[in-house]
Amino acid sequence: QVQLAESGGGLVQPGGSLRLSCAASGGTLTGYAVGWFRQAPGKEREDAFCLSSKTGATWSEDYLKGRFTISRDHTGNTVYLQMNNLGPENADIYYCGTGTLWSVKGRDFNYWGRGTRVTVAS
């Protein structure tokens, strides 16, 4: 059973960058779709804004494609979300999940991390 842990969140100035990590233990991520989700405090979790596999990634919002980048390390244990040119609209708790379906719906993901908070403020 794969366990996930997000890290890399924190406080960043507007226009700054953060690199989030989704690290797996008890297995690798190579056999799973990996989704990234965001959730505002007190709100329901949104659908995945990015789905990644070993061959590529799909983005639900076109403008993110120019500012955010997905990569995987050579071991297949970690997925990285590079977030550039951050603004207040990006200030949320970020989660990663894994599943066997290519889906943006949270109900289709089997394993989750506990989240990492991103704060954008001057």
CORPEWO-V492029 format. One record per helix or strand of 2 or more residues. SS is the DSSP state (alpha for helix, beta for strand). FROM is the first residue (numbers start at 1). TO is the last residue. Records with the same first field share a line. If there is no record, write none. Layout:
# CORPEWO-V492029
SS = FROM-TO / FROM-TO
This chain:
# CORPEWO-V492029
beta = 3-7 / 10-12 / 18-25 / 33-39 / 50-52 / 57-59 / 68-72 / 78-83 / 93-99 / 111-112 / 116-120
alpha = 62-65 / 88-90 / 106-108
